[in-house]
């Protein structure tokens, strides 16, 4: 089987079911846990947007031209609090309308420990799965990406907003009482919430009362030491698949972040 990689597809089951897209084909990865297979990079990278061959991948699978022109590759995607749509400078206003000027959620998650994050309403629970979260709790529903970023920044003064991916892959995160954490955190940002309500309107930020979502990943054995595969340095990834968590395949020989190598052409053999 040969084709370009795309990010892992996942379904929230117990445990999560994963599929690896290779071109137009889908590999049911859960069936391969405990088995050996090989991914070999052909040396080709094809832009995931325009399809042109590129020597280097930018912004997870784009050529340089697309990376510079697409709104989905702008810095505000990584830092939503810097959204500049209201200034009329969005690279693609229609894309911004469809993806940023829509409801977003601010949530707590347990990945390598307690963290805060945001996601579009259409990306629940996908975002939590991609981050390797074992628990998640939506806190707020807001009207735009900018608003979610501003709430996240306020909470990030007290808890992490990034995942320690090595600890996440080692399974080093004890269960957290997310409800109790929320009750402790939210009063600490109440003045900021009041400020945002004054700025965007009283209904812009809605406090939620949701249940905690538990996520179970198909991992037979967590690695004690993390060694990363990198197609830019070595074309072959091979080993016995021990598990899948987030966007990572965990082999007995190392781990690989599939999303990082979006648009890389590979062959799959087992």
Secondary structure by P-SEA (a helix, b strand, c coil): cbbbbccccccccccbbbbbbcccccccccccccbbbbbbbccccccccccccccccccccccaaaaaccccccccccccccccccccccccaaaaaaccccbbbbbcccccccccccccccccaaaaaaacccbbbbccccccaaaaaaaaaaaaaccccccaaaaaaaccccccaaaaaaaaccccaaaaaaaaaaacccccbbbbbccbbbbbccccccccbbbbbbcccccccccccccccccccccccccccccccccccccccc
